[in-house]
Amino acid sequence: PIFIVKRVGLWLNQNSYWQIHLVGRQVSAIYDILVVLLVFLTGRRLYGKWAGMIGAFLMACTVLNIQHAHYYVVEPFITLMVTLAFYFTVRVVQEGSWLDWALMGAAFGMAVAGKISVAFYIVVIGAAAILRALREPALAPEGEEGPRVLWQARLGRLSVLMQIDDETRRSLEAAAFLRGLTRAAAGLALAGLMAIIAFRVAQPYAFTGPGFFDLKLSPRWLNDMQLASRTVSGAVDMPPGHQWTDREPILFAWRNMVLWGMGLPLGLAAWAGWLVALIELWRKRKLDHLLILLWVTFVFLHQSTQYVKVVRYFLPIYPMLVILAGFFVVWVWRQGRRLADAATQWDGLRARQAARYAPHAATALGVVILLGTYLYAEAFTNIYRRPLSRVTASRWIYANIPPGSALTWENWDDIVPVNIDGKDAGREFKFIKTDPYWEDIPEKREALYGWLEQADYIIFSSNRCYDSIPRLPERYPLTTAYYKYLFSGELGFEVYKVFTSYPNLGPIQFVDDGADEAFTVYDHPKVTILRKTPAYSSERVRQLLGSGRP
């Protein structure tokens, strides 16, 4: 993806450090629009036109995708390539043309080039190959009287046909399946070749090079992949990973997806569609559900049980979950129609009358899902219709805090105020860097006393540190106590001003302080300013923070 953005930046003459990220954001928005189109095309193939149209509408209103369409990050590209690969995987099962096999492999290779963990999609490709083999035709259609016909011809008015007995039929079906497997194996070989070519082109850093056919993997790239794997598993100790301490598996990721990434109407509809599809696959052997269930279930269970459960890591399954939401809306409506039709044969008058309203109830549920998803998207996009909370806080600070005041900022977080409106923060104020992730050793305690003594104002530009560090009270007893006494006012500081930019519909706010940190800190962080009061006492600070470890 970085090569695509670089090329676009060169084409637009906007490839400097201060411009390229803006180009990247525009490219991410284009990726997201293409995902909406692919959701329609894939949903239509799997579940019909209405499911595709509803899915496309819901995809256009999916908040997490809208958010990342504003970012220059890799996930929008990965989501597009995975969705494209899934579309051609469905085509492989339904039609099986060589072009479908090739394009599926190419899209898969591009996806893996963006993020190596997407390689798990090979499970879906393998399942698609088996489904394609099962669709290999074995017999001619049944005749009007029922028996299967192997061969039939006409000689004038004379019709000659050869019928098939059960044993012959089984033999032909087995032979057809073997033919299908042979063709599927060839298709897999083609898809694999295209995937390798796409990966080689899109991820040259994975190879030693310099020639195109020098396919030896780069030791540096392998080390980088191992480091990434160890980081996600929690084996690497880094400050950004502290937030994942003691997060419950599965439920944490599911809650963030349903409440924030999708919103309740869409999130519940998507997982209800997943459940209905699973039941139909199990009870009715409806194999149309197999591929979408494989991908969604595998990725969700794998990622939600990792140490790191960043909400954006689930983006590659969002389009498929949205397709399942579209399927669910249509399924509920059809169930309502079937119930109303069946009720005409019922004996009870009240039951018949109640069943008449089933289609209306199903329609109402669909409206709630679509309208609720749209309104949540509208509420979320309001954060982009006003200045970033850090910018608002910066302007307030320049207007209300005396120049020369001593302001703190936390290592691993952004500095507020920022330079804006011709103001230079470094000239206006004295900044004190604090290091909350420093291990709680005696030297840190003495440094903390000094920071508090010097500071006139303590500024948190997000919840990044004070929400993550207290999750490790045994490791950070001092810092945990510091945050506790600071916010309670016992250290002689008071909360002076808080700046938020919650998603909102008029006066109704969606307070997402409890969401995954990555969902809030980049585009609508909570900025908190605390002011030193006359009650501040260095003796009291030492009394509160001087007991116990370290």
C-alpha positions as CSV (number, residue, x, y, z in Angstrom):
1,P,0.0,0.0,0.0
2,I,2.8,2.5,0.6
3,F,4.0,2.1,-3.0
4,I,0.5,2.9,-4.3
5,V,0.3,6.0,-2.1
6,K,3.9,7.0,-3.2
7,R,3.0,6.7,-6.8
8,V,-0.2,8.7,-6.4
9,G,1.7,11.4,-4.4
10,L,4.3,11.7,-7.2
11,W,1.5,11.9,-9.8
12,L,-0.2,14.7,-7.8
13,N,3.2,16.3,-6.9
14,Q,2.3,15.9,-3.2
15,N,4.9,13.5,-2.0
16,S,6.7,15.6,0.7
17,Y,6.6,14.6,4.4
18,W,3.9,17.2,5.0
19,Q,1.7,16.1,2.1
20,I,2.0,12.3,1.7
21,H,-0.2,11.5,4.7
22,L,-3.0,13.5,3.2
23,V,-2.7,11.6,-0.1
24,G,-2.7,8.4,1.9
25,R,-6.0,9.4,3.6
26,Q,-7.6,10.1,0.2
27,V,-6.5,6.7,-1.1
28,S,-7.9,5.0,2.0
29,A,-11.3,6.7,1.3
30,I,-11.2,5.3,-2.2
31,Y,-10.4,1.8,-0.8
32,D,-13.4,2.1,1.5
33,I,-15.8,3.1,-1.3
34,L,-14.6,0.1,-3.4
35,V,-15.3,-2.2,-0.4
36,V,-18.9,-1.0,-0.4
37,L,-19.3,-2.0,-4.1
38,L,-17.7,-5.4,-3.4
39,V,-20.1,-6.0,-0.5
40,F,-23.0,-5.4,-2.9
41,L,-21.6,-7.7,-5.6
42,T,-20.7,-10.5,-3.1
43,G,-23.9,-10.2,-1.1
44,R,-26.0,-10.4,-4.3
45,R,-24.1,-13.6,-5.4
46,L,-24.5,-15.3,-2.1
47,Y,-28.0,-14.2,-0.9
48,G,-29.7,-12.2,-3.6
49,K,-30.1,-8.7,-4.8
50,W,-31.8,-7.3,-1.7
51,A,-29.2,-8.7,0.7
52,G,-26.5,-7.1,-1.5
53,M,-28.2,-3.7,-1.6
54,I,-28.9,-3.7,2.1
55,G,-25.4,-4.9,2.9
56,A,-23.9,-2.1,0.7
57,F,-25.9,0.5,2.5
58,L,-24.9,-0.8,5.9
59,M,-21.2,-1.0,4.8
60,A,-21.3,2.6,3.8
61,C,-22.5,3.4,7.3
62,T,-20.1,1.2,9.3
63,V,-18.4,3.5,11.7
64,L,-15.0,1.7,12.0
65,N,-14.6,1.7,8.3
66,I,-15.6,5.3,8.1
67,Q,-13.0,6.1,10.8
68,H,-10.2,4.3,9.0
69,A,-11.1,5.8,5.7
70,H,-9.8,9.0,7.4
71,Y,-6.4,7.4,8.3
72,Y,-3.3,6.6,6.3
73,V,-3.0,3.1,7.7
74,V,-2.7,-0.4,6.1
75,E,-6.0,-1.8,7.2
76,P,-8.3,-0.2,4.5
77,F,-6.0,-1.7,1.8
78,I,-6.0,-5.1,3.5
79,T,-9.8,-5.0,3.9
80,L,-10.2,-4.2,0.2
81,M,-7.9,-6.9,-1.0
82,V,-9.5,-9.6,1.4
83,T,-13.0,-8.6,0.2
84,L,-11.9,-8.7,-3.4
85,A,-10.3,-12.1,-2.8
86,F,-13.6,-13.3,-1.1
87,Y,-15.7,-12.1,-4.1
88,F,-13.6,-14.1,-6.5
89,T,-13.6,-17.1,-4.1
90,V,-17.4,-17.1,-4.3
91,R,-17.1,-16.9,-8.1
92,V,-14.7,-19.8,-8.1
93,V,-17.3,-21.9,-6.3
94,Q,-20.2,-20.8,-8.4
95,E,-18.6,-20.7,-11.8
96,G,-15.0,-21.9,-11.5
97,S,-13.5,-20.1,-14.5
98,W,-9.7,-19.9,-14.8
99,L,-9.9,-16.1,-14.6
100,D,-11.7,-16.3,-11.3
101,W,-9.0,-18.6,-9.9
102,A,-6.2,-16.3,-11.1
103,L,-7.8,-13.1,-9.7
104,M,-8.6,-14.7,-6.4
105,G,-4.9,-15.7,-6.1
106,A,-3.7,-12.2,-7.1
107,A,-6.0,-10.5,-4.6
108,F,-4.9,-12.9,-1.9
109,G,-1.2,-12.2,-2.6
110,M,-1.8,-8.5,-2.4
111,A,-3.6,-8.9,0.9
112,V,-0.7,-10.9,2.4
113,A,1.8,-8.4,1.1
114,G,0.0,-5.8,3.2
115,K,-0.3,-7.9,6.3
116,I,1.1,-11.4,6.8
117,S,-1.6,-12.6,9.2
118,V,-4.1,-12.5,6.3
119,A,-2.3,-15.7,5.1
120,F,-4.9,-17.6,7.2
121,Y,-7.3,-16.9,4.3
122,I,-5.7,-19.9,2.6
123,V,-8.2,-22.0,4.7
124,V,-11.1,-20.4,2.9
125,I,-9.4,-21.0,-0.5
126,G,-9.0,-24.7,0.3
127,A,-12.6,-25.0,1.3
128,A,-13.6,-23.2,-1.9
129,A,-11.6,-25.8,-3.9
130,I,-13.5,-28.7,-2.3
131,L,-16.9,-27.0,-2.9
132,R,-16.0,-26.4,-6.5
133,A,-15.1,-30.1,-6.9
134,L,-18.4,-31.1,-5.4
135,R,-20.2,-29.0,-8.0
136,E,-18.7,-30.9,-10.9
137,P,-21.7,-32.3,-12.9
138,A,-22.0,-36.1,-13.0
139,L,-25.3,-36.9,-14.7
140,A,-27.7,-35.4,-17.1
141,P,-30.9,-34.0,-15.6
142,E,-33.6,-36.3,-14.6
143,G,-36.2,-37.2,-17.2
144,E,-39.9,-36.4,-16.7
145,E,-40.6,-39.8,-15.2
146,G,-37.7,-39.7,-12.7
147,P,-34.8,-42.0,-13.9
148,R,-31.5,-40.4,-14.6
149,V,-30.4,-40.5,-18.3
150,L,-26.8,-41.1,-19.3
151,W,-27.4,-40.8,-23.1
152,Q,-30.4,-40.1,-25.3
153,A,-30.8,-39.8,-29.1
154,R,-33.6,-39.7,-31.7
155,L,-33.8,-41.7,-34.9
156,G,-36.8,-40.3,-36.7
157,R,-39.8,-41.0,-34.5
158,L,-37.7,-43.5,-32.5
159,S,-36.2,-42.3,-29.2
160,V,-33.3,-44.3,-27.8
161,L,-32.0,-43.7,-24.3
162,M,-29.7,-45.3,-21.7
163,Q,-30.8,-45.1,-18.1
164,I,-28.5,-45.4,-15.1
165,D,-28.9,-47.7,-12.2
166,D,-27.8,-46.7,-8.7
167,E,-24.5,-48.4,-8.9
168,T,-23.6,-46.8,-12.1
169,R,-24.8,-43.4,-10.8
170,R,-22.5,-43.7,-7.8
171,S,-19.6,-44.5,-10.0
172,L,-20.3,-41.6,-12.2
173,E,-20.6,-39.2,-9.2
174,A,-17.3,-40.5,-7.8
175,A,-15.7,-40.0,-11.2
176,A,-17.1,-36.5,-11.5
177,F,-15.8,-35.6,-8.0
178,L,-12.3,-36.8,-9.0
179,R,-12.5,-34.7,-12.2
180,G,-13.6,-31.8,-10.0
181,L,-10.7,-32.3,-7.6
182,T,-8.3,-32.5,-10.6
183,R,-9.6,-29.2,-12.0
184,A,-9.6,-27.6,-8.5
185,A,-6.0,-28.7,-8.0
186,A,-5.1,-27.0,-11.3
187,G,-7.0,-23.9,-10.2
188,L,-5.2,-23.9,-6.9
189,A,-1.9,-24.1,-8.7
190,L,-2.9,-21.1,-10.8
191,A,-4.1,-19.2,-7.8
192,G,-0.9,-20.0,-5.9
193,L,1.2,-18.8,-8.8
194,M,-0.7,-15.5,-9.1
195,A,-0.5,-15.0,-5.3
196,I,3.3,-15.5,-5.4
197,I,3.7,-13.0,-8.3
198,A,1.5,-10.5,-6.6
199,F,3.3,-10.8,-3.2
200,R,6.7,-10.6,-5.0
201,V,5.7,-7.3,-6.7
202,A,3.8,-5.7,-3.7
203,Q,6.3,-6.8,-1.0
204,P,9.8,-6.6,-2.4
205,Y,11.2,-6.2,1.1
206,A,10.4,-9.8,1.9
207,F,13.1,-11.0,-0.5
208,T,16.9,-10.6,-0.6
209,G,16.8,-9.6,-4.3
210,P,18.0,-7.8,-6.3
211,G,16.5,-9.7,-9.2
212,F,12.8,-10.5,-9.5
213,F,13.5,-14.2,-9.5
214,D,15.7,-14.1,-6.5
215,L,13.1,-15.5,-4.2
216,K,15.1,-16.1,-1.1
217,L,13.4,-14.6,1.9
218,S,15.1,-11.7,3.6
219,P,16.4,-12.4,7.1
220,R,15.6,-8.9,8.1
221,W,12.0,-9.2,7.0
222,L,11.6,-12.6,8.8
223,N,13.0,-11.0,11.9
224,D,10.5,-8.2,11.6
225,M,7.6,-10.6,11.2
226,Q,8.8,-12.6,14.2
227,L,8.9,-9.3,16.2
228,A,5.4,-8.4,15.1
229,S,4.2,-11.9,16.1
230,R,5.8,-11.7,19.5
231,T,4.4,-8.2,20.1
232,V,0.8,-9.3,19.3
233,S,1.2,-12.3,21.6
234,G,2.5,-10.1,24.5
235,A,5.9,-11.6,24.6
236,V,7.5,-8.2,23.9
237,D,7.2,-5.7,26.7
238,M,6.3,-2.3,25.3
239,P,4.3,0.6,26.9
240,P,1.6,0.6,24.2
241,G,0.9,-3.1,25.1
242,H,0.1,-2.4,28.8
243,Q,-3.5,-1.5,27.9
244,W,-4.1,-5.2,27.0
245,T,-3.3,-6.5,30.5
246,D,-6.1,-8.7,31.9
247,R,-8.5,-8.0,28.9
248,E,-11.0,-10.9,28.7
249,P,-10.7,-13.0,25.5
250,I,-13.5,-12.9,22.9
251,L,-15.9,-10.7,25.0
252,F,-13.7,-7.6,24.9
253,A,-13.3,-7.7,21.2
254,W,-17.0,-8.6,20.6
255,R,-18.2,-5.8,22.9
256,N,-16.0,-3.2,21.1
257,M,-17.1,-4.4,17.7
258,V,-20.8,-4.3,18.5
259,L,-20.9,-1.2,20.7
260,W,-18.4,1.0,18.9
261,G,-17.1,-0.4,15.6
262,M,-20.5,-1.1,14.2
263,G,-23.0,0.2,16.7
264,L,-25.7,-1.9,18.4
265,P,-28.2,-2.1,15.5
266,L,-25.7,-3.3,12.9
267,G,-23.5,-5.3,15.4
268,L,-26.4,-7.3,16.7
269,A,-27.8,-7.9,13.2
270,A,-24.5,-9.1,11.9
271,W,-24.0,-11.6,14.6
272,A,-27.7,-12.7,14.4
273,G,-27.0,-13.3,10.7
274,W,-23.9,-15.3,11.6
275,L,-26.0,-17.4,14.0
276,V,-28.8,-18.0,11.4
277,A,-26.2,-19.0,8.8
278,L,-24.5,-21.4,11.2
279,I,-27.8,-23.1,12.0
280,E,-28.8,-23.4,8.4
281,L,-25.3,-24.8,7.5
282,W,-25.6,-27.4,10.3
283,R,-29.3,-28.4,9.9
284,K,-29.9,-27.8,6.2
285,R,-26.4,-28.4,4.9
286,K,-26.7,-25.0,3.1
287,L,-23.1,-24.8,1.9
288,D,-23.5,-21.2,0.6
289,H,-22.8,-20.1,4.2
290,L,-19.6,-22.2,4.6
291,L,-17.0,-19.8,3.2
292,I,-18.3,-16.6,5.0
293,L,-18.6,-18.5,8.3
294,L,-15.2,-19.9,8.0
295,W,-13.5,-16.6,7.5
296,V,-15.5,-14.6,10.1
297,T,-15.3,-17.3,12.8
298,F,-11.7,-18.2,12.3
299,V,-10.4,-14.6,12.3
300,F,-12.6,-13.5,15.1
301,L,-11.7,-16.4,17.4
302,H,-8.0,-16.2,16.6
303,Q,-7.7,-12.4,17.0
304,S,-9.9,-12.0,20.0
305,T,-7.9,-14.6,22.0
306,Q,-4.6,-12.9,21.2
307,Y,-3.0,-10.6,23.8
308,V,-3.4,-7.6,21.5
309,K,-7.0,-7.1,20.4
310,V,-6.9,-3.7,18.6
311,V,-10.3,-3.0,17.1
312,R,-8.8,-2.3,13.7
313,Y,-7.3,-5.8,13.4
314,F,-10.9,-7.1,12.9
315,L,-11.5,-4.9,9.8
316,P,-10.9,-7.7,7.3
317,I,-14.0,-9.5,8.5
318,Y,-16.2,-6.4,8.8
319,P,-17.5,-6.6,5.1
320,M,-18.4,-10.3,5.6
321,L,-20.2,-9.5,8.8
322,V,-22.1,-6.7,7.1
323,I,-23.1,-9.1,4.3
324,L,-24.5,-11.4,7.0
325,A,-26.4,-8.5,8.5
326,G,-28.0,-7.9,5.0
327,F,-28.8,-11.6,4.8
328,F,-30.4,-11.4,8.3
329,V,-32.7,-8.5,7.3
330,V,-33.9,-10.3,4.2
331,W,-34.2,-13.7,6.1
332,V,-36.4,-12.1,8.8
333,W,-38.6,-10.5,6.2
334,R,-39.1,-13.8,4.4
335,Q,-39.8,-15.6,7.7
336,G,-42.5,-13.0,8.4
337,R,-44.1,-13.6,5.0
338,R,-44.0,-17.4,5.4
339,L,-45.6,-17.1,8.9
340,A,-48.3,-14.9,7.5
341,D,-49.0,-17.3,4.6
342,A,-49.0,-20.3,6.8
343,A,-51.4,-18.7,9.3
344,T,-54.2,-18.9,6.7
345,Q,-54.4,-22.6,7.5
346,W,-54.5,-22.2,11.3
347,D,-57.6,-22.8,13.3
348,G,-57.2,-20.1,16.0
349,L,-58.6,-16.7,15.0
350,R,-56.3,-14.7,17.3
351,A,-53.3,-16.6,16.1
352,R,-54.2,-15.9,12.4
353,Q,-54.8,-12.2,13.2
354,A,-51.4,-12.0,15.1
355,A,-49.5,-13.7,12.3
356,R,-50.9,-11.2,9.8
357,Y,-48.6,-8.6,11.4
358,A,-45.5,-10.7,11.1
359,P,-44.3,-9.1,7.8
360,H,-44.9,-5.6,9.3
361,A,-42.9,-6.5,12.4
362,A,-40.1,-7.9,10.2
363,T,-40.1,-4.7,8.1
364,A,-40.0,-2.6,11.3
365,L,-37.0,-4.5,12.5
366,G,-35.2,-4.0,9.2
367,V,-36.0,-0.2,9.4
368,V,-34.6,-0.1,12.9
369,I,-31.4,-1.8,11.8
370,L,-30.9,0.4,8.8
371,L,-32.0,3.7,10.4
372,G,-30.1,3.0,13.6
373,T,-26.9,2.2,11.7
374,Y,-27.3,5.4,9.7
375,L,-27.9,7.5,12.7
376,Y,-24.9,6.1,14.5
377,A,-22.7,6.8,11.5
378,E,-24.1,10.4,11.4
379,A,-23.3,10.8,15.1
380,F,-19.8,9.6,14.6
381,T,-19.0,11.7,11.6
382,N,-19.9,14.8,13.6
383,I,-16.4,14.5,15.2
384,Y,-15.0,15.4,11.7
385,R,-17.3,18.4,11.5
386,R,-15.5,20.2,14.3
387,P,-11.9,20.8,15.3
388,L,-9.9,18.0,16.9
389,S,-10.3,18.1,20.7
390,R,-6.5,18.7,21.0
391,V,-6.8,21.7,18.8
392,T,-9.8,23.1,20.7
393,A,-7.9,22.6,24.0
394,S,-4.8,24.3,22.5
395,R,-6.8,27.4,21.6
396,W,-8.4,27.5,25.0
397,I,-5.0,27.2,26.7
398,Y,-3.5,30.1,24.7
399,A,-6.5,32.2,25.7
400,N,-6.8,31.2,29.4
401,I,-3.5,30.0,30.8
402,P,-0.9,32.8,31.5
403,P,2.2,32.7,29.4
404,G,5.2,31.3,31.1
405,S,3.2,28.8,33.1
406,A,4.8,25.3,33.6
407,L,2.8,22.6,31.8
408,T,3.4,18.9,31.9
409,W,3.1,16.4,29.1
410,E,3.5,12.6,29.2
411,N,6.0,10.6,27.3
412,W,4.3,8.3,24.8
413,D,1.5,10.8,24.3
414,D,1.0,14.0,22.4
415,I,1.9,17.5,23.6
416,V,-0.9,20.0,24.2
417,P,-1.0,22.8,23.3
418,V,0.1,22.4,19.7
419,N,1.5,25.1,17.6
420,I,-1.5,26.8,16.0
421,D,-2.8,30.2,14.8
422,G,0.7,31.5,14.7
423,K,1.3,30.5,18.4
424,D,4.5,28.7,19.3
425,A,3.9,26.6,22.4
426,G,7.6,26.4,23.1
427,R,7.9,30.2,23.4
428,E,4.7,30.6,25.3
429,F,5.1,28.0,28.0
430,K,7.6,26.0,30.0
431,F,7.1,22.3,29.4
432,I,7.9,19.5,31.8
433,K,8.2,16.0,30.4
434,T,6.9,13.3,32.7
435,D,7.6,9.6,32.1
436,P,4.8,7.5,33.6
437,Y,6.0,4.3,32.0
438,W,9.3,4.5,33.7
439,E,9.6,1.6,36.1
440,D,8.6,2.5,39.7
441,I,12.0,2.7,41.2
442,P,13.1,5.2,43.9
443,E,14.6,7.6,41.3
444,K,11.2,7.8,39.7
445,R,9.6,8.8,43.0
446,E,12.0,11.6,43.5
447,A,11.5,12.7,39.9
448,L,7.7,12.7,40.4
449,Y,8.0,14.9,43.4
450,G,10.0,17.3,41.3
451,W,7.5,17.3,38.4
452,L,4.6,18.1,40.8
453,E,6.6,20.8,42.5
454,Q,7.4,22.6,39.2
455,A,4.1,22.1,37.5
456,D,1.4,24.8,37.4
457,Y,-0.8,22.7,35.2
458,I,-0.9,19.0,34.4
459,I,-2.2,18.2,31.0
460,F,-3.3,14.8,29.7
461,S,-3.9,14.8,26.0
462,S,-5.7,11.5,26.1
463,N,-6.5,8.6,28.4
464,R,-3.6,6.6,27.1
465,C,-1.5,6.5,30.3
466,Y,-3.9,6.9,33.2
467,D,-6.2,4.1,31.8
468,S,-3.4,1.6,31.0
469,I,-0.9,1.9,33.9
470,P,-3.4,1.1,36.7
471,R,-4.0,-2.2,35.0
472,L,-0.6,-3.2,36.3
473,P,-0.8,-2.1,40.0
474,E,1.9,-4.6,41.1
475,R,4.3,-3.2,38.6
476,Y,3.3,0.4,38.9
477,P,2.1,0.9,42.5
478,L,3.6,4.4,42.7
479,T,2.2,5.6,39.4
480,T,-1.2,4.0,40.1
481,A,-1.4,5.8,43.4
482,Y,-0.3,9.1,41.7
483,Y,-3.2,9.0,39.3
484,K,-5.7,8.0,42.0
485,Y,-4.7,10.9,44.3
486,L,-4.3,13.3,41.5
487,F,-7.9,12.9,40.2
488,S,-9.3,12.9,43.7
489,G,-7.7,16.3,44.4
490,E,-5.6,15.0,47.3
491,L,-2.3,16.0,45.6
492,G,-3.4,19.7,45.5
493,F,-4.5,19.7,41.8
494,E,-8.1,20.1,40.6
495,V,-9.6,19.3,37.2
496,Y,-9.8,22.7,35.6
497,K,-11.1,21.9,32.1
498,V,-12.0,18.8,30.1
499,F,-12.3,18.7,26.3
500,T,-14.2,15.9,24.6
501,S,-15.6,15.3,21.1
502,Y,-18.0,12.4,21.6
503,P,-20.1,11.2,18.7
504,N,-23.4,13.0,19.0
505,L,-26.9,13.5,17.6
506,G,-27.7,17.0,18.9
507,P,-27.7,16.8,22.7
508,I,-27.4,13.0,22.7
509,Q,-23.8,11.9,23.2
510,F,-22.3,8.5,22.8
511,V,-19.7,8.5,25.6
512,D,-17.0,6.0,24.4
513,D,-14.5,6.5,27.2
514,G,-14.6,2.7,27.8
515,A,-13.8,1.8,24.2
516,D,-10.6,0.4,22.9
517,E,-7.9,3.1,23.2
518,A,-7.2,3.1,19.5
519,F,-10.9,4.0,18.8
520,T,-10.6,7.3,20.6
521,V,-7.1,8.6,21.0
522,Y,-6.4,9.5,17.3
523,D,-9.4,11.5,16.2
524,H,-11.4,12.4,19.3
525,P,-9.2,12.1,22.4
526,K,-10.3,13.3,25.8
527,V,-8.1,16.2,26.9
528,T,-7.9,16.9,30.7
529,I,-6.3,19.9,32.3
530,L,-5.6,20.0,36.0
531,R,-4.6,23.2,37.8
532,K,-2.5,23.5,41.0
533,T,-4.5,24.9,43.9
534,P,-3.4,26.7,47.1
535,A,-4.0,23.4,48.8
536,Y,-0.9,21.9,47.2
537,S,1.7,20.9,49.7
538,S,5.0,19.1,49.0
539,E,4.8,17.5,52.4
540,R,1.3,16.1,51.7
541,V,2.5,14.8,48.3
542,R,5.4,12.9,50.0
543,Q,3.0,11.6,52.7
544,L,0.6,10.2,50.1
545,L,3.2,8.9,47.6
546,G,6.1,8.1,49.9
547,S,4.6,5.0,51.6
548,G,5.0,1.5,50.3
549,R,6.9,0.4,47.3
550,P,9.2,1.2,45.6
